[in-house]
């Protein structure tokens, strides 16, 4: 009887560890060409494609929830200085000119110990019927050499006021997944 009780106690103590071990086994998406990876939320589908504006665009989605990573050629005038103020001003101009965003806020941050710039802004987006909806966009820009890595997620609303309170129902999953984003080092060219 004591052996049975000891075995039950051991199983009860190890059960939480098995759960943690299961979570640690989430599959990491790895892009070997552009040297980045991230862990998508459990059960989300990941697809990759080349688009007119992205060398690769990797989308993780689950129903209405999604985020994507776009790797593109970094514009020469984009994030060229060590000044956070100057780079944020360039991000604001880029979002306004190229992405048609407005009410742009920018702040410097770190991702994997690298300097990034987070932009939050509004856009007006017309659907197939021509009806205009408001879009609240959150993007993180990370420059590495000639490449620009952009992590994007967004929510839609019918008015700017509605968007002030709007949060993606999957916001926590998206933020956790974006936090796993990792830039890999190129293979060494040892001789």
N, C-alpha and C positions, 0 to 999 in steps of 0.2 A: 504494500500500500504506500509506504514511504517513497519507493522508487517511482510509482505512478505520480504522486504529488510533486516530487522533484522534477519529473519530466514536464508536467503541466506548468510549473513555475518557470522552468527554463524556456518553454515555448512562449509563455506570456511575456517574458523579458525580451526575447528575440523578435517577436512580431513587429514592434516598431522599426527595428533595424531592417527587416525584410522590406517593409514599406519604403524606407529611405533608399534602400538598394534598388528597388524597382524604379523610383523616380530618377536615380542617377543614371539609369540605363536608357534615358531618352536619346533618340538618334539625332546626331549633329549633322546638319546639312553642310557639306564642304564643296566650295567652288575652287577647283584646283587651278583653273586658268587665271582667275583674278584674285586668288589667294585670300579668301575670307570664308568664315563659317559662322553659324549660329545654331542654336537649338530651338526648333519651332515648338510651340505648345503641343502637348499630347493630343493626337488625333487630327491635327491640322494638315491639310494637303499642301505640299510645296511644289511649285512649278517654276520653270526657268524659260525665258525666251529673250531673243534680241529684239529691240524696238528701235524706232527711228531716233529716239533720244538716249537709249541705254545700250551699251555694249552687251550687257546682260541685265535683265530685270528678274529678280527672284521674288516670287510672291508666296507668302504663307497665308492660307485662308481657311475659314471654317464658317460656312453660312454667310451672314452679313459682316463678319469680322475679318479683317485682313490687314496686313502691312507688307511693305515690300522694300527690297534693297535694290537700288539702281547704281550700276557702275558705269561711269561715263568719262569721256576725256575732260580733264579739268580745264575750264577756260583760263587763259593765261593771266587775266586780270583778277581771278577769283582766289581769295585767301593767300595773297602773295607776301604779307608782312607778318612781323611778330607782334604787331599791335592788335589787341583784342578789339579796341574801339574801331580802328580802321577796317578790320575784317568784318565786324558786325555791320558797319555801314555798307560794305560791299555786298554782304549777304542780303541786306534789305533792298538794295538796288537791283540785285539779281532776281530776287523773288518778285519785285514789282514789275521789272521789265520783261523777264523771260517767262515767269510762271503766272503772271497776271494776278498776283496776290496784293492785298491791301491790309492796312492796320497791322503791319509787320512788327513783331517783337523779336529781338535776337539776344541771345546770351551765350557767352563762352562756357564750355563745360569740358569734361574729360570722359573718354571712353577707352578703356584698356590702356590708360596712362597717356593717351594721345589727345591733343587739343582738338576739340570739335566745336561746332557752332550750332546751337539749337534755334530754329526759327518756328514761330507760331504765327499763323496769319489766316485771313479769310479770303475766299474766292467765290465768284459767282459761276455756277456751272449749269449749262442748259442740258436737259435730257433729250431723248429722241423726239419728243413731241414739241420741243421748244420751250417748255416750262423751265424757269430758272430756279435753282435751289442754291442755298448757301452751303459752303463747305468750310469747315474748320480743319486746317492742315497743321500737323506737327512734323517737322523734318529735322534731322541731324545731319550736318555736312562734315565729312572728314576727308581731308586731302592727303594723298600719299603719292609723291612724285607727280607724274602726269595724269594720275587718275583721281576722280572724285567719287567717293562712296556716299550715297544719300539714303538714309533710312527714313521711310515715310509711313505715317498712318493718318487717318482722317475720319471725320464724322460729317453727316449731312443734317441740315435742318431747314425749316421753311422760313425762318427769319433770323436776323442777327441776334435778337434777344433770345430766341430758342437755343441758339448755339452756345450762348454764355453758360448755360447749365448742361449742355450736352457732353456726355462722356461715352465713349464706346463701351458697350456692355462687356467687352473683352479687354478693356484697358490694362488691367493687372496682368493678364496673360501676355499681352503685347509688350509691356514694359519689361517683364521678366525675360522674355525672349530676346528683346533688343539688348538687354544687359549681358547676354551671352555672346554678342557679336565679337568676333575676333579676327584680326588681320594676321595672316601667316607670313613668315619670312620666305623670300624666294630661295630656291635650292642653292646651296653654295656651289661655287665654280672652282672648287679645289682641283689642283692639277696633280 
